[in-house]
């Protein structure tokens, strides 16, 4: 084989270059392309074949007129049309010079459309596209979530998809919700590969209900149950959280098939029971608030997430009671003593400072009875020194009869 032949392209290379052309793109088809050059009017793309592709430069300019991409960047683009071996692409139909010509093409092929939300009108919003064409977007199609303040959208530039194209473009209905749902689904597929139960992640509160708060985790929305908001008992979630608040949560459950996810805010916070023995040692006294009364006792809150129990036998000040509400009220401030700690079971036994238990009360009452008897016996002996044993017994029997 000669050196001259070895310097030429191989048969495989020749066959590759002269083989059948690359499959023709369909209008609206989405592909990835690499930026190969930027001119004053166009951004040229390598679309994987011998044909050259380009995008109108204006689509990728910022507010100051500077191009937001550079050579080597990869873009997701939609094919519009081809002429003279040049293929026209778009990232979105919007302010480019070809917008009017390809508006219907965008409808047929689901190409995103940039629109300016001009004002709120009956049932939704008036949106201007391609510079001057008036379109309509219903409230239900503007966002995934329920709209609470329409003014938040007015004056904004956003991406839409045409859902209805009638009367040669005089009646156009848009949807932004479709695009948001598609973006969320793409993120969801990526998150399936990265998220695991037990992980700590960042999120944003999207809505607050009586039973909990919904949080968005980079594309998936799940519930923080009220029991997982904090370590202490929560009566009003809005005192703790607000919509749009950024939070750190622990993933409790990921049910991808049913699109149900649950998270915990409190598990991302320090557990107050881990340092309970140092903060509230046995034998120490503290001020607390009665938060709940039950048949068997009163629960007293001593710190964030720390509730202790005063058993009913330790209430009543020496007398037996049927219910703690006889001596305590919810919301009342009391002084208590730490009697026992079970950090593993998260249990704290308390007693009211200065109060006797029922057992202590019985013991004190018994001592008083003994003292009273002894005092009466001494008094009887002093007043009647010559009394016989029979007199003493007779007196005792008379005293018992009188008591009956």
Beta strands, then each sheet from edge to edge (+ up, - down):
strand 1: 30-38
strand 2: 42-46
strand 3: 52-56
strand 4: 74-83
strand 5: 86-90
strand 6: 113-121
strand 7: 124-129
strand 8: 133-138
strand 9: 157-166
strand 10: 171-175
strand 11: 200-209
strand 12: 212-217
strand 13: 220-225
strand 14: 246-255
strand 15: 260-264
strand 16: 285-294
strand 17: 297-303
strand 18: 306-311
strand 19: 333-342
strand 20: 347-352
sheet 1: 1+ 2- 3+ 5+ 4- 1+
sheet 2: 6+ 7- 8+ 10+ 9- 6+
sheet 3: 11+ 12- 13+ 15+ 14- 11+
sheet 4: 16+ 17- 18+ 20+ 19- 16+
end
